[in-house]
Amino acid sequence: MANITIDGKPYTVKDGITIIEAIDQARIPLPRYCYHPGLSIAGNCRICQVEVEKMPRTVIACNTRVAEGMVIHTQSSKAKESQRVVLEFLLANHPLDCPVCDQSGECKLQDYYMEVGLYDPMFDDMKVKKTKKAFPIGPNVMLDQERCILCTRCVRYADEVTQTHEFGVFNRGDHSELDVYPGKTWEGKYAGNVVDICPVGALTDRDFRFKMRVWYLGSQSSVCPGCSRGCNIEIHYEKSRPYHLKESRVMRLKPRENQAVNQWWMCDEGRYGYKSIDENRFRPVTDWKTTFEKVVTHLSAAVPERWAVLASPQNTNEELYLVKRIFKDALKWQQIAFKAPGQEGYADNFLLKADKNPNTSGASQILGLADGGDMTAIIERAKRGGLDGLFVFSHDLAKIFGNETLEVIRKNVKTIIFEGPNQNAISAVANIGLPAASYAEKDGTFTNFEGRVQRIRKALEPMVPSKPTWEILLELAGLLGLPLSYTRPEFIFNDLAKDDEVFRGLTYKAISAQGKMWNKNTVIPSPLKGINSVEGSS
Amino acid sequence: MEPILSRNFNVPNAWKLSVAESRGAYETARKTLTSMKPDEITQVVTAANLRGLGGAGFPTGKKWQFLPKETTKPIYLVVNADEGEPGTFKDRYILERDPHQMIEGIIISAFAIRSHKAYIYIRGEYVEPFRRLQSAVDEAYAKNFLGKNIFGSGWDLDLVVHRGAGAYICGEETALLNSLEGGKGFPRLKPPFPAIVGLFGCPTIINNVETLACVPPILKNGAEWFSKLGSPGNGGTHLFSVSGHVKKPGVYELPMGTLLREIIEKHAGGLRDGRKLKAVIPGGISAKILTANEIDVKMDYDGLKAAGTMLGSAGVIVMDDTTCMVGALYLACKFFAHESCGQCSPCREGTGWAFKIVKRIYEGQGSVKDLDTLLKIASNMEGRTICVFADAAAWPIQSYITKFRSEFEEYIGRNVKLEMQNVK
């Protein structure tokens, strides 16, 4: 350990870390462009200048290691002056197109100009013109070379994280241009991340461009429901201009740092998967009172052997707990399954998992179905006319088993109740439809593939007429006369934690922002490496 | 004084091995490899006060001692023959006229630092020097002065000649390593220094052509002899490239610490008749300029440092009173704007920006305010980048403008644009 002083306050930090790491640990703001904790040190933007006592000149914090007794100043006039002049160089040839730049509002050039700049510009000449402006370099990313400050974060991202080596800096001096190598396009499973790490408006998201100024965005932290990894995300939604883009409320998703799950990254599949929140929603004309009454009539008359429920691993732990309490414990139904056969998707050894459900682990544990239940057997039985009714959560049976199977089931099963947020083939033919809220419209928890329990948070009001699944289930429980009454998912979770030893000791507070491992097979996973990384390579 | 580095420069065909051998080439290497231990060689070189003659003047023996004492990785010796500093052409003479003395130096030095592989990175534009160097290397291989079991000492050394592609920055040692590895010529962040993590991630020593050419004479005649040739702490002789407005421009081998006035007036034959000295750049275009009154300085690392400039690559550029300082600065700035690698923002933007302003002044569109802007840009660039290129680009701006400010102001006051039109 090394004892150092930053801005007059003493800190004890690990030996051999860089000054910028110490500064970040102390939560002291310091400008940086090229430095990114997930990438190698480039040291080329030169803005993280700090003054270190006994050193003749200011040094860059990202490539200077702490030493015992070091006295560091980030705010001294010498340090500030160094940061200011570097910023002036960076802005010398930067176009003044903030009014039409999509990065405006979350641009680090703007931010640092307000923090350390505020100078009278000396630049009085023609700016360098570069070749590519608003140039698509791939399906998701747009390049503007003039806005680029050549920090090489994207170059290092493609070299070190995806290891696909698309980006390079071409030419020399102030004519240096960032580009993809000739004949290459910037695509792949993780292309969108370069937009997040680009500190300026050089790489922008073609999906988000010009949809909305970022200062109109609200933000809520959540978890991506796209696969069983459960990457931590921020949901960026419009908060004050509903007239602006008709019914689309969610504007984009951004990864949220969680070293144990997704580091700083997320996949494009997840990033652009937000559209299901606003599009293709299941919105039947619903009079909730009569709908509930109809459902309860069916449920109370149901013969347990002749009914089956297909629970969903898209639902939260809390909702699955209610499914268990109602269908398994109270109604004594035996036929429960949640795992759809043959639905594995693309997987790699980085973030993407083959299981495209966020809560398979939670469903297995809570419903006591380690194998996910035999959905095929239930469907076969339904086809043969062995079932009176089927309660389906979210699953698109036509997609899983084919349209013909669905037709046969429709013919042979008297009552089909569908509950889910989005339309599909079965929502169209169900006898009773229960429109559910999407994951962005409710609170709850998911358990990821390795048993990390993580919170999702409500970013938006449920789209009319939908209700969160937990609310729907509680309404049904009430009408069935079951002693289940909760006002918030948090309280459901508390009971789940009491009932299920695997969840024991967990509370929303304990889960907090970074999630917490449950009490089963708690193995600390090995840290993430690059996509193509081979064991043993650095 | 007996020439040491240039003794074969005027011998016809000295670049051929037969001629070089008749002049004693490789005798010292044979003796050294068969009779001395590597560390003894390092001690002799250290005691000789040999300093790197590429520009930075770092003590050579000390540099060699930075290598890790125990390593499982191969150690490389890289020869910096990327002589690109404007006003400098001394290495060219060695490569072209006496490559065997340098190759002999490489053999001894590689043995001293326990390296089995050496690379010569030669400037791409040096076509004839490359041809002669390559043929010299081939001849040395043919006689087993290179390759396996050199001189029967059991020591193996491979030597590869690699041509650069014309970037000035590749003379910076870590940019050179990147270029040699096949990457873009970007200087590397230091630390780690090349002696620890260098070429292909292995410990590497990078020495200049002239430095290595000094090694055989040192081993032949002893450390004391060499260190006495120069001034205290600046051992040996140095090749001074003299260019510009003198009667006899060329390469002159003189002891370290020779007076600049003596070089210009005695060795280079003085200025052309009827001309007065105006300014001298003592160490290549990066060095700060000296006025006519400042030339009574000793030409060694310490002497020029005391005079506020540097020995650099010892490229002496002499300017007489016909020289327009605005034009001179225009050319210097153009060079640096063209050659900045573009990695660090202050240098990338600063060199281009400064050139735009100087160009504007040169074309008659400048104002006195621009001079202060230039000085500010120069001092803002200085010391804030990975390598010293930005400093090198800043020094001409600072020294030309501060030392010749009245000329700059007078130039700005004139209607140069009109004058230029009239010339046409």
Interface residues (C-beta under 8 A of the other chain):
Chain A: I41 A42 G43 N44 C45 R46 I47 Q49 R57 T58 N63 S82 V85 V86 E88 F89 L90 A92 N93 M122 F123 D124 D125 M126 V128 I149 L150 V169 N171 R172 G173 D174 H175 S176
Chain B: A167 K184 L189 A337 H338 E339 S340 C341 G342 Q343 C344 S345 P346 R348 E349 G350 T351 G352 W353 K356 I357 R360 T373 K376 I377 N380 M381 G383 R384 T385 I386
